[in-house]
Amino acid sequence: MALFRRLDEVAASPEAILASNTSSIPIMKLAVATQRPSHVLGVHFFNPVQVLSLVELVPSLLTAKKTTEAPRTFVEGTLGKHAIDCQDRAGLVVNALLIPFILSAVRMLESGFATAEDIDQGLVRGAAHPQGPLALADLIGLDTIRAVRWSSHPGAPATDHCAHRPPPAQALRRQPRTMASAGGPGQVPDGAHDAGVTDAAGGLGAGLGRSARRPGSLLTQDPTDRLDRGPRTSECR
């Protein structure tokens, strides 16, 4: 919030637009920190930006219509990308769908229903995905997945929808980064991986079929390694 308050002070023109790449911090929260809430919105790019063509435009309830149209013209006309409109909620469109999908794949591995290789190959060969959900999870980084998941559904109470509940095999509390920690393809620099600036879906285009089988990754992890013990229901397995 302090950054946006400072930007509001130094921006010379009252018509200047302040935009954030976040997919988890509410745009409304950023907007009310300024004296120009009608000129604040989200412009969410995906990693790697030079490969993935999607941009999510996120106005808050206070954002003026013309504020959204100016970035749309820049994104589509100047950058040649495709913009979609999103409501101001954690995860926006892509990550709100992608993170539960990845967690479901991890839960399937943890339950012993299928191997990591079969899960990934099932989605690659059966649904035309460029890479499987577990390889994608390793490419994104498990800490990033955890951050996005918790920003979307903080607290994870036992009554929370099971699609958003962290599965036991996903050792996200102490798990080191895998490909992301090594600065793998499509990753933003170290220090930018907090929930406010990192998107999870960027790895989908970055992988393009590559799998990340590194020690400590989901694809090599013992599925019986349960760090998140707690009530389990049949629907969440």
Residue pairs with C-beta under 8 A, 6 or more apart in sequence:
1 29
1 30
1 33
2 33
4 18
4 20
4 30
4 33
4 34
4 40
5 33
5 34
7 18
7 34
8 18
8 33
8 34
8 35
8 36
11 18
14 36
14 39
15 39
16 36
16 39
17 39
17 40
17 41
17 67
17 70
17 71
18 30
18 34
18 36
18 39
18 40
19 40
19 41
19 42
19 43
19 71
20 27
20 30
20 40
20 41
20 42
20 43
20 196
21 42
21 43
21 44
21 45
21 197
21 199
22 30
22 42
22 44
22 196
22 197
23 42
23 44
23 56
23 90
23 91
23 92
23 94
23 95
23 148
23 198
23 199
23 200
24 90
24 91
24 95
24 147
24 148
24 151
24 152
24 195
24 196
25 151
25 195
25 196
26 60
26 88
26 89
26 90
27 40
27 41
27 42
27 58
27 59
27 60
27 63
27 88
28 37
28 60
28 61
28 62
28 88
30 40
30 60
31 37
31 38
31 40
31 60
31 62
31 63
32 62
34 40
37 60
37 62
37 63
38 62
38 63
38 64
38 67
39 63
39 64
39 67
40 60
40 62
40 63
40 67
41 57
41 58
41 59
41 60
41 63
41 67
41 68
41 71
42 56
42 57
42 58
42 59
42 86
42 88
42 92
43 55
43 56
43 57
43 58
43 71
43 75
44 55
44 56
44 57
44 58
44 86
44 92
44 199
45 52
45 55
45 199
46 52
46 54
46 55
46 94
46 199
46 201
46 202
46 205
47 186
47 187
47 188
47 199
47 202
47 203
47 205
47 206
48 185
48 186
48 202
48 205
48 206
51 186
51 205
51 206
52 201
52 202
52 204
52 205
53 80
53 81
53 82
54 81
54 82
54 83
54 84
54 94
55 75
55 79
55 81
55 82
55 83
55 84
56 83
56 84
56 85
56 86
56 92
56 93
56 94
57 68
57 71
57 72
57 75
57 83
57 84
57 85
57 86
58 86
58 87
58 88
58 92
59 65
59 67
59 68
59 85
59 88
60 88
61 88
68 85
71 83
72 83
75 81
75 83
76 82
76 83
84 93
86 92
86 93
89 96
90 96
90 148
90 151
90 152
91 97
91 99
91 148
91 151
91 152
94 199
94 201
95 148
95 152
95 199
95 200
95 201
96 152
98 200
98 201
98 204
99 145
99 148
99 149
99 152
99 164
99 200
100 163
100 164
101 133
102 133
102 134
102 136
102 137
102 140
102 145
102 200
103 145
103 149
103 163
103 164
103 165
103 166
103 167
103 170
104 133
104 163
105 119
105 123
105 132
105 133
105 134
105 137
106 133
106 134
106 137
106 167
106 169
106 170
106 218
107 167
107 169
107 236
107 237
108 114
108 119
109 115
109 116
109 119
109 134
109 169
109 218
109 223
110 167
110 168
110 169
110 170
110 223
110 226
110 237
111 223
111 237
112 223
113 237
114 122
116 134
116 218
116 219
117 219
119 132
119 133
119 134
120 131
120 132
120 133
120 134
120 135
120 211
120 219
121 132
122 132
123 129
123 132
123 133
124 130
124 131
124 132
124 209
129 204
130 204
130 205
130 207
130 208
130 209
131 139
131 204
131 207
131 208
131 209
131 210
131 211
132 211
134 218
134 219
135 207
135 210
135 211
135 212
135 219
136 203
136 204
136 207
137 145
137 218
138 178
138 179
138 211
138 212
138 213
138 214
138 217
138 218
138 219
139 178
139 179
139 180
139 184
139 185
139 186
139 203
139 206
139 207
139 210
139 212
140 180
140 200
140 202
140 203
141 177
141 178
141 179
141 180
141 181
141 187
141 193
142 170
142 171
142 172
142 175
142 177
142 178
142 218
143 172
143 175
143 176
143 177
143 180
143 193
144 177
144 180
144 193
144 198
144 200
145 170
145 172
145 200
146 166
146 170
146 172
146 173
147 193
147 194
147 195
147 198
148 195
148 198
148 199
148 200
149 164
149 166
149 172
150 156
150 195
151 195
152 164
153 160
153 161
153 164
156 164
156 165
156 166
158 230
158 231
162 233
162 235
162 236
165 236
166 172
166 228
167 228
167 236
168 225
168 226
168 227
168 228
168 229
168 232
169 218
169 221
169 223
169 225
169 226
170 218
170 228
171 221
171 225
171 227
173 227
173 228
174 227
175 216
176 216
177 193
178 212
178 214
178 216
178 217
179 185
179 187
179 212
179 214
179 217
180 187
180 193
181 190
183 189
183 190
184 206
184 212
185 206
185 207
185 210
186 202
186 203
186 205
186 206
186 207
187 202
187 206
188 197
188 198
192 198
211 219
212 219
213 219
213 220
214 220
